[in-house]
Amino acid sequence: MKPERAAADIREALDEARANLERVRRIADGAEIPTYANTVRALDRATDSLDRAWVYLNHLQSVADSPELRDVLNALTPEVTDFYSAVDLDEKLFAAVKKFAETAEAKSLSGDKKRLFDETMLDFELSGANLPADKKARLREIDSQLALKTQKFSENVLDSTKAFVLRIDNEADLKGLPQTAVALARKKAREKGFDGWAFTLEQPSYVPFMTYADSDALREKLWRAFTTVAAEGEFSNWETMRQILELRAEDAALLSRANFADVVLERRMAKNGATAEKFVDSLTEKFEGHFRDEWNALLDFARENGYLGADEKMPPWRVAYVSEKLRAAKYGFDPEKLRPYFPLDTVMGGMFKICNTLYGLEVKRAERPADAWHDSVALYEVRAENGGLLGLFYADFFPRAQKRAGAWMNLLSQRDGGSPALGLIAANVTEGADGEPPLLSIDEVETLFHEFGHLIHFFMMDSPEIGLRDVAWDFVELPSQIMENWCRFKNCLDIFARHWKTGELLPEGLFEKYEASKKFMGASASMRQLSFAKIDLDMHINPRRYLDAPSIEGEAAKTLAVYSRDTSEPSPSILPRFTHLFGESVGYAAGYYSYKWAEVLDADAFTRFESEGVLNPKTGREFAEKILRVGNTIDPDEAFRNFMGRDPDVGALVARSIELK
């Protein structure tokens, strides 16, 4: 997939998809007797080639961005979006499926076929297939505009992030930083053509600097740059965000829904925005008191140890730095002490071994070349317990100027018949320097396990109906988040946590300090996630409140007051760089709460592993059968009950997150 070939390839796939859909339309006109195969399944698979090609192209922009690729994507997006929007609004396609619904075959469907048929009918009904022509046309226009505006939002975030570099020429300004961060900064400076050290707004560079650098002035400079990403100047996203909110509100009105959250959540576990918001508010109540206690303890420590004057308010750029000093004082633990025990390749091998123990999967480096978009990308294969090839995945772990920030997983193409799935795990981890291998922080280890949890979930779904290999977004994080738990037990860490030089296991004393500190500032971390969920839901339930306000940022500050700390100046919101909400047509919009929703599920489900053995293959196989394989063949509520024998209990998450007195 090259920019110069993309337009021709996508249009060829569009033509194929249109021809497939036309065959289904003709059934409405009586060309054939309707059957499950020529209506429901044919409709489900009509766009397979287009789906794959479009995913590939958008994937390439996330890992190998270029002006040429952007131009092609922006040119094709309206056409492709309009095509997809039209499918669920197509009267003849709906008529063909309704015609099949009247047959004896339809009335006798069971299992996966019945589920896909019901889901297909619901797709049409909830997408506006029964609307008058003028409203259908407007829905298609909205979808097209949203696709372009969310694309622009993401481009602004990427460009704004890459535009800033903190250049340091005086070695004294590096005081406090771990050697890995210094070595990476030296490497970045050389790449940018100057001596000294370069720090960027990418996580592997930004987080260590804000956590460890002794220079308050430089931390302030980096913080101010980070909090203004896509918030001002050439790459400002405020107007784009306003337009996205307007379009989503109009979309909900056309579909006769109270708000966009109700549109998005109708097919998810929460069912509507009000239920999701009630969930967020109830969790907030459980964490708020502990959040205040943690903040007051941090202020007391800062004043007692000279990090803050008696009457001084904490500057926001000092919070992470002082928090790390408090952690070290309270537990004698520095997370950087773990890093030498987490060389990337060893962590990967351990992760694969754990998945083999639990689920019977065999994962190894593929013998064929990766043949990818960058030389640093590796290719792996995943085989089932019977030796069958489930899929292959690319591993793209290092930052590049043309690659977006963060970590993510993509399913690039489905497993189908004899064809394996193709996937991707991407991250931006600290690169090795001065002869060292890439050494991960404990957070990066957990992130890697998280994304691999997503990957094996999508690889293991095995319904013959492609349309059922998907799950509600407030359930989809369960298989990923639960994987993080295996990074928190000594017998699991002993599988892969080995010093990169000596090969020694993680020392018991260091592990004990890590274990004691795991809940440090746990309420603060939970409130941060809940604040994202709250502002997301409130903006999509009450959009006019923000659109009619003098400033979206000012209105957001009111909503987020309970989640805020009394710092010397308020921290700007994440909104203009919040690509989860505004960088995709839907993405996590009105659905960011699902991280915490699924965290409740994962904490509770993991209690079974804790009681039966965290590496118990029997429990692992049951989790695979009842959670990972089922996809959307059953309701997620039922899938959870099948594994746990009851509904979720929020208590496990609260106990895992905070130090109860």
C-alpha positions in Angstrom: 0.0 0.0 0.0 1.7 3.1 -1.3 0.2 6.6 -1.5 0.5 6.5 -5.3 -1.4 3.2 -5.5 -3.9 3.8 -2.7 -6.6 5.6 -4.7 -6.8 2.9 -7.4 -6.7 0.1 -4.8 -9.4 1.6 -2.6 -11.7 2.4 -5.6 -11.3 -1.2 -6.9 -12.3 -2.5 -3.4 -15.3 0.0 -3.5 -16.4 -1.4 -6.8 -16.2 -4.9 -5.5 -18.2 -4.0 -2.4 -20.8 -2.2 -4.5 -21.2 -5.3 -6.8 -21.6 -7.6 -3.7 -24.3 -5.3 -2.3 -26.1 -5.1 -5.6 -26.5 -8.9 -5.5 -28.2 -8.6 -2.1 -30.4 -5.7 -3.3 -31.7 -7.7 -6.2 -33.2 -10.2 -3.8 -35.6 -7.4 -2.7 -36.7 -7.2 -6.3 -37.4 -11.0 -6.5 -34.2 -12.0 -8.4 -33.6 -14.9 -6.0 -35.3 -16.7 -3.2 -33.9 -15.1 0.0 -31.7 -17.4 2.1 -29.4 -16.8 5.1 -26.4 -17.3 2.8 -27.5 -14.8 0.1 -28.8 -12.1 2.5 -27.5 -12.0 6.0 -24.1 -13.6 5.5 -23.6 -12.0 2.0 -24.3 -8.6 3.6 -21.9 -9.3 6.4 -19.1 -10.2 4.0 -19.9 -7.8 1.2 -17.3 -5.2 2.2 -14.4 -7.6 3.3 -11.9 -6.4 0.8 -12.7 -2.7 1.4 -12.6 -3.1 5.1 -9.1 -4.6 4.9 -7.7 -2.1 2.5 -9.1 0.9 4.4 -7.8 -0.4 7.7 -4.4 -0.9 6.1 -4.3 2.6 4.7 -5.3 4.3 8.0 -2.9 2.0 9.9 0.0 3.2 7.7 -0.8 6.8 8.5 -0.5 6.0 12.2 3.0 4.4 11.8 4.4 6.0 8.6 2.7 9.4 8.2 3.7 11.5 5.2 2.2 14.5 3.3 1.4 12.3 0.3 -0.4 9.7 2.5 -2.4 12.5 4.2 -3.5 13.9 0.9 -4.7 10.6 -0.4 -6.5 9.8 2.9 -8.2 13.2 3.0 -9.2 12.8 -0.7 -10.6 9.3 -0.2 -12.2 9.7 3.2 -15.5 11.4 2.0 -16.1 8.8 -0.6 -15.4 5.8 1.6 -17.3 7.2 4.6 -20.3 8.0 2.4 -20.2 4.4 1.1 -20.2 2.9 4.6 -22.9 5.3 5.8 -25.1 4.4 3.0 -25.1 0.6 3.7 -27.3 0.7 6.9 -29.5 3.4 5.4 -30.1 1.5 2.2 -33.9 0.7 1.8 -33.4 -2.2 -0.6 -30.8 -3.9 1.5 -33.1 -3.6 4.5 -36.0 -4.9 2.4 -33.9 -7.9 1.3 -33.2 -8.8 4.9 -36.8 -8.2 5.9 -37.9 -10.5 3.0 -35.6 -13.2 4.4 -37.1 -12.6 7.9 -40.5 -13.9 6.6 -39.1 -17.3 5.4 -39.2 -20.5 7.3 -35.4 -20.6 7.4 -35.3 -17.3 9.2 -37.8 -18.5 11.8 -35.8 -21.6 12.5 -32.4 -20.0 12.9 -30.4 -20.8 16.0 -27.0 -20.2 17.5 -24.6 -17.9 15.7 -26.8 -17.5 12.6 -29.7 -16.3 14.8 -27.5 -13.9 16.6 -26.0 -12.4 13.4 -29.5 -12.1 11.9 -30.8 -10.3 15.0 -27.8 -8.0 15.1 -28.2 -7.2 11.3 -31.8 -6.2 11.8 -30.8 -4.0 14.8 -28.0 -2.4 12.8 -30.5 -1.2 10.2 -33.1 0.0 12.8 -30.6 1.9 15.0 -28.8 3.4 12.0 -31.9 5.1 10.6 -33.0 2.8 7.9 -36.6 3.7 8.6 -35.9 7.5 8.3 -37.3 9.6 5.4 -34.9 10.2 2.5 -33.9 13.7 3.5 -32.8 12.6 7.0 -30.9 9.7 5.6 -29.0 12.0 3.2 -28.1 14.3 6.1 -26.8 11.4 8.2 -24.5 10.5 5.3 -23.3 14.0 5.1 -22.6 14.1 8.9 -20.6 10.9 8.7 -18.5 12.2 5.9 -17.8 15.5 7.7 -17.0 13.7 10.9 -14.5 11.5 9.2 -12.7 14.5 7.8 -12.8 16.6 11.0 -11.6 13.8 13.3 -8.8 13.1 10.8 -7.8 16.7 11.0 -8.0 16.6 14.8 -5.5 13.7 14.9 -3.2 15.4 12.4 -3.1 18.5 14.6 -2.2 16.5 17.7 0.6 14.7 15.9 2.0 17.9 14.3 1.8 19.9 17.5 3.5 17.1 19.5 6.3 16.8 17.1 6.8 20.6 16.8 8.3 21.0 20.3 11.8 20.0 21.4 13.4 21.0 24.7 17.1 21.4 23.9 19.6 21.1 26.7 23.2 22.0 26.4 24.3 22.2 30.0 24.8 18.7 31.6 24.0 20.2 35.0 20.3 20.5 33.8 20.1 16.7 33.6 20.5 16.3 37.4 18.1 13.7 38.8 17.3 12.0 35.5 17.9 8.2 35.2 20.6 7.2 32.8 18.2 5.6 30.4 16.4 8.9 29.9 19.7 10.8 29.5 21.0 8.3 26.9 17.7 8.5 24.9 17.9 12.3 25.0 21.5 12.2 23.7 20.4 9.9 20.9 17.4 12.2 20.0 19.7 15.2 19.9 22.0 13.5 17.5 19.1 12.5 15.3 18.1 16.2 15.2 21.6 17.3 14.3 22.9 18.9 17.4 25.1 18.1 20.4 23.6 18.0 23.9 20.3 16.4 24.8 16.8 16.6 23.3 13.6 16.0 25.2 10.2 15.8 23.4 6.5 15.5 24.3 6.5 11.8 23.6 5.8 9.7 26.7 9.2 7.9 26.9 10.9 11.3 27.0 8.3 13.5 28.8 7.3 11.2 31.7 10.9 10.6 33.0 11.7 14.3 32.8 8.6 15.4 34.7 9.2 12.6 37.3 12.9 12.9 38.0 14.5 16.1 36.6 15.6 18.3 39.5 15.3 21.5 37.5 11.9 23.1 38.4 12.2 25.7 35.7 12.8 23.1 32.9 9.9 20.9 34.2 7.7 24.0 34.0 8.8 24.7 30.4 8.1 21.1 29.3 4.8 21.0 31.2 3.6 24.2 29.5 4.5 22.8 26.1 2.7 19.6 26.8 -0.5 21.1 28.1 -0.8 23.4 25.1 -0.5 20.6 22.5 -3.1 21.3 19.8 -4.6 24.0 22.1 -3.3 27.1 20.4 -1.7 28.5 17.3 -1.5 26.8 13.9 -2.6 23.4 15.3 -5.4 24.5 17.6 -8.2 21.9 17.8 -10.8 23.9 19.7 -12.9 24.9 16.6 -12.5 21.4 15.2 -13.7 19.9 18.5 -16.7 22.3 18.5 -17.7 21.2 15.0 -17.4 17.6 15.9 -19.7 18.0 19.0 -22.2 19.9 16.8 -22.3 17.1 14.2 -22.6 14.4 16.8 -25.5 16.2 18.5 -27.2 16.6 15.2 -26.7 12.9 14.4 -28.4 12.0 17.7 -31.3 14.3 17.0 -31.8 12.7 13.5 -31.9 9.3 15.1 -34.5 10.5 17.7 -32.1 9.9 20.6 -31.7 12.2 23.5 -28.0 12.6 23.0 -25.0 11.1 21.2 -24.1 9.0 24.3 -27.4 7.2 23.9 -26.7 6.5 20.2 -23.2 5.0 21.0 -24.2 3.0 24.1 -27.4 1.4 22.9 -25.5 -1.8 21.9 -23.0 -1.7 24.9 -23.3 -3.1 28.4 -24.2 0.3 29.8 -27.1 0.7 27.3 -27.4 4.5 27.7 -25.5 7.6 28.8 -27.3 8.0 32.0 -26.3 4.5 33.2 -22.7 5.1 32.2 -22.6 8.5 34.0 -24.2 7.0 37.1 -21.4 4.3 37.1 -18.7 7.0 36.8 -20.3 9.1 39.6 -20.6 6.1 41.9 -17.0 5.2 41.5 -16.0 8.8 42.0 -17.7 8.8 45.3 -15.7 5.7 46.4 -12.4 7.2 45.4 -12.9 11.0 46.2 -12.1 10.9 49.9 -9.0 8.8 49.4 -8.0 11.2 46.5 -8.1 14.1 48.9 -6.2 12.2 51.6 -3.4 11.4 49.1 -3.2 15.0 48.0 -3.0 16.3 51.6 -0.3 13.7 52.4 1.7 14.9 49.4 1.5 18.5 50.4 2.5 17.7 54.0 5.5 15.7 52.7 6.5 18.5 50.3 6.4 21.2 53.0 8.2 19.0 55.5 11.0 18.3 53.1 11.5 21.7 51.5 9.8 21.0 48.1 7.1 23.6 48.9 7.0 26.7 51.1 4.7 26.8 54.1 2.1 29.0 52.3 2.9 28.0 48.8 0.6 26.1 46.5 2.0 23.1 44.6 2.8 24.0 41.0 1.3 21.4 38.6 4.7 20.7 37.0 6.1 19.7 40.5 3.4 17.1 41.3 5.0 14.0 39.6 8.4 15.0 40.9 7.4 15.3 44.5 5.2 12.2 44.2 8.2 10.2 43.2 10.2 11.6 46.2 7.3 10.6 48.5 7.2 7.1 47.0 10.9 6.7 47.6 10.7 8.0 51.1 7.6 5.9 52.0 8.7 2.6 50.4 12.3 3.0 49.6 11.4 2.2 46.1 12.3 3.8 42.8 10.5 2.3 39.8 13.6 2.9 37.7 15.4 0.2 39.7 13.1 -2.3 38.0 14.0 -1.3 34.5 17.3 -3.3 34.1 15.2 -6.4 34.8 12.9 -5.8 31.9 14.8 -6.0 28.6 12.2 -5.9 25.8 12.9 -9.3 24.2 12.9 -11.1 27.5 9.6 -9.5 28.5 8.1 -10.6 25.2 9.3 -14.1 25.7 7.9 -14.3 29.2 4.6 -12.9 28.1 4.4 -15.5 25.4 5.2 -18.3 27.9 2.5 -17.1 30.3 -0.1 -17.1 27.4 1.1 -20.6 26.5 0.5 -21.7 30.1 -2.9 -20.1 30.4 -4.4 -20.5 27.0 -2.2 -23.0 25.2 -1.0 -20.5 22.6 2.4 -20.8 21.0 3.9 -17.4 20.0 7.3 -17.0 18.3 9.2 -14.9 15.9 8.1 -15.6 12.3 10.7 -17.2 10.1 9.5 -15.1 7.1 10.8 -11.5 6.9 8.5 -8.8 8.3 8.6 -6.8 5.1 7.1 -3.9 7.0 7.0 -0.1 6.8 10.2 0.3 8.9 13.3 -1.8 9.6 12.7 -1.9 13.3 9.4 -3.7 12.9 9.3 -7.5 13.7 6.8 -10.2 12.7 5.5 -12.9 15.1 3.2 -15.8 14.6 0.5 -17.2 17.0 -0.5 -20.8 16.9 -3.4 -22.5 18.7 -2.9 -25.5 21.0 -3.5 -27.9 18.1 -0.7 -26.2 16.1 -3.0 -24.3 13.7 -1.9 -20.8 12.7 -4.3 -18.3 14.3 -2.5 -15.2 13.0 0.6 -13.1 12.5 1.3 -9.7 14.1 3.7 -6.9 13.6 5.5 -5.5 16.7 6.4 -1.8 16.2 7.8 -0.5 19.5 10.0 2.6 18.9 9.2 6.3 18.4 9.6 7.9 15.0 8.8 11.3 13.7 6.2 9.8 11.3 4.5 7.7 14.0 1.8 8.7 16.4 2.3 8.6 20.2 1.0 6.1 22.6 0.4 2.4 22.5 -2.3 0.5 20.6 -3.3 -2.7 19.0 -4.9 -3.1 15.5 -6.6 -6.1 13.9 -5.6 -5.5 10.3 -7.5 -8.5 8.8 -9.6 -11.2 10.2 -8.8 -14.9 10.4 -11.1 -16.5 7.7 -11.1 -20.1 6.5 -7.5 -21.1 5.9 -6.2 -17.5 6.1 -4.6 -16.4 9.4 -5.4 -13.1 11.0 -3.0 -10.2 10.7 -2.5 -7.8 13.6 -0.3 -5.1 15.1 1.0 -4.1 18.5 2.5 -0.6 18.5 4.1 1.3 21.3 6.7 4.1 21.9 9.2 2.7 24.4 12.6 3.9 25.5 15.2 2.8 23.0 18.4 1.1 24.0 21.5 3.3 24.0 25.2 2.8 24.5 25.0 -1.0 24.0 22.0 -1.6 26.2 19.0 -3.4 24.9 15.6 -1.6 25.1 14.8 -1.6 28.9 11.1 -1.2 29.8 9.6 0.6 32.8 7.1 -1.5 34.8 4.3 0.7 33.2 5.6 -0.2 29.8 5.6 -3.9 30.7 2.0 -3.7 31.8 1.1 -1.8 28.6 2.7 -4.4 26.5 0.7 -7.2 28.3 -2.4 -5.0 27.9 -2.1 -4.7 24.1 -1.2 -8.3 23.7 -4.4 -9.2 25.6 -6.3 -7.3 23.0 -4.5 -9.1 20.2 -5.1 -12.7 21.5 -8.7 -11.8 22.2 -9.3 -10.9 18.5 -7.2 -13.8 17.3 -9.1 -16.3 19.4 -12.6 -15.3 18.5 -13.8 -18.2 16.3 -17.4 -17.7 15.2 -17.7 -18.6 11.5 -19.7 -15.3 11.2 -17.2 -12.5 10.8 -19.8 -9.9 12.1 -19.9 -11.7 15.5 -16.1 -11.3 16.1 -16.5 -8.1 17.8 -17.7 -7.1 21.3 -19.2 -4.2 23.2 -16.6 -1.5 23.9 -17.3 -1.6 27.6 -16.4 -5.3 27.5 -13.5 -5.3 25.1 -11.0 -3.9 27.6 -11.6 -6.9 30.0 -9.3 -9.3 28.1 -6.6 -6.6 27.8 -6.7 -5.2 31.3 -6.8 -8.6 33.0 -3.5 -9.4 31.3 -1.8 -6.7 33.3 -2.4 -8.7 36.5 0.3 -11.2 35.5 2.9 -8.5 35.8 2.2 -8.1 39.5 3.1 -11.5 41.0 6.6 -12.7 41.8 6.1 -16.2 40.3 5.1 -14.6 37.1 7.8 -12.0 37.0 10.4 -14.8 37.6 9.5 -16.1 34.2 10.9 -13.1 32.5 12.3 -10.4 34.9 16.0 -11.0 34.5 18.8 -8.4 34.7 20.0 -7.6 31.2 23.7 -7.9 32.1 23.8 -10.6 34.8 20.7 -12.7 34.0 19.8 -12.6 37.8 16.1 -12.8 38.8 14.4 -9.8 40.3 15.6 -9.7 43.9 13.0 -10.6 46.5 13.7 -7.3 48.4 13.2 -5.2 45.4 10.0 -7.0 44.5 8.7 -6.5 48.1 9.3 -2.8 47.8 7.5 -2.7 44.4 4.6 -4.8 45.8 4.2 -2.5 48.9 4.1 0.6 46.6 1.6 -0.8 44.0 -1.3 1.1 45.5 0.7 4.3 45.9 -1.5 7.3 44.8 -4.0 4.7 43.6 -7.0 6.9 44.2 -5.3 9.7 42.3 -4.7 7.5 39.3 -8.4 6.3 39.4 -9.7 9.8 39.7 -7.7 10.8 36.7 -9.3 8.1 34.5 -12.7 8.9 35.9 -12.2 12.6 35.1 -11.6 11.6 31.4 -14.8 9.5 31.5 -16.8 12.2 33.2 -15.9 15.0 30.7 -16.4 12.6 27.8 -19.9 11.6 28.9 -21.0 15.1 30.0 -19.9 16.7 26.6 -21.8 14.1 24.7 -24.9 14.1 26.9 -25.1 17.9 27.3 -23.3 19.3 24.3 -25.1 22.6 24.2 -23.7 23.5 27.7 -20.2 23.4 26.1 -21.1 24.8 22.7 -23.0 27.8 24.1 -20.4 28.6 26.8 -17.8 31.4 26.3 -15.1 28.7 26.3 -15.3 24.9 26.2 -12.2 24.8 28.5 -13.9 27.0 31.1 -17.0 24.8 31.1 -14.9 21.7 31.4 -13.2 23.1 34.4 -16.5 23.3 36.2 -17.4 19.7 35.4 -14.0 18.5 36.5 -13.8 20.5 39.8 -14.3 17.4 42.0 -11.4 15.7 40.2 -9.0 18.7 40.4 -6.2 19.4 42.9 -5.7 22.9 44.3 -2.4 23.7 42.5 -0.8 27.1 42.0 -2.5 27.3 38.6 -5.1 25.0 37.1 -3.9 22.3 34.7 -5.5 22.7 31.3 -7.8 19.9 30.3 -6.7 17.1 27.9 -9.5 17.9 25.5 -7.6 19.5 22.5 -5.3 16.5 22.4 -7.8 13.8 23.4 -7.6 11.7 20.3 -9.6 8.9 21.9 -12.6 11.1 21.8 -12.1 13.4 18.8 -9.5 11.7 16.6 -11.8 9.1 15.2 -15.4 9.3 13.9 -16.6 7.5 17.0 -13.7 5.8 18.8 -14.1 6.1 22.5 -16.5 9.1 22.2 -19.1 8.7 25.0 -17.3 5.4 25.7 -14.2 6.3 27.7 -15.9 5.1 30.8 -15.5 1.6 29.4 -11.9 1.5 30.7 -13.1 1.7 34.3 -16.2 -0.4 33.5 -13.9 -3.2 32.2 -11.5 -2.6 35.1 -14.3 -3.6 37.4 -14.8 -6.7 35.3 -11.1 -7.5 35.2 -10.4 -7.0 38.9 -13.4 -9.2 39.8 -12.7 -11.9 37.2 -9.0 -12.1 38.3 -10.2 -13.1 41.9 -10.9 -16.5 40.4 -7.2 -16.8 39.3 -6.1 -15.6 42.7 -8.1 -18.3 44.4 -7.4 -21.1 42.0 -3.8 -20.2 41.0 -2.6 -17.3 38.9 -1.0 -19.6 36.4 -3.7 -22.3 36.7 -4.1 -23.7 33.1 -7.6 -25.0 33.9 -8.8 -21.5 34.9 -7.0 -20.0 31.9 -8.6 -22.4 29.5 -12.0 -21.7 31.0 -11.4 -17.9 30.7 -10.5 -18.5 27.0 -13.6 -20.6 26.3 -16.1 -18.3 28.1 -14.6 -14.9 27.5 -12.1 -14.8 24.7 -13.6 -17.1 22.1 -17.2 -16.1 22.3 -17.0 -12.6 20.7 -20.5 -11.3 20.2 -22.1 -14.7 19.9 -23.7 -14.0 23.4 -24.4 -10.9 25.4 -21.3 -9.8 27.4 -23.3 -9.8 30.7 -24.0 -13.5 30.0 -20.3 -14.2 29.1 -19.1 -12.7 32.4 -21.7 -14.7 34.4 -20.7 -17.9 32.6 -17.1 -17.4 33.9 -17.8 -16.0 37.4 -21.2 -17.5 38.1 -22.6 -14.1 39.2 -22.7 -10.4 38.2 -19.6 -8.2 38.7 -18.7 -6.9 42.2 -17.0 -3.4 42.3 -15.3 -4.2 45.6 -12.3 -6.0 44.0 -11.4 -2.9 42.0 -11.6 -0.6 45.0 -9.5 -3.0 47.1 -6.9 -3.4 44.4 -6.6 0.4 43.8 -6.3 2.0 47.3 -4.6 1.5 50.6 -7.5 0.9 52.9 -7.0 2.1 56.5 
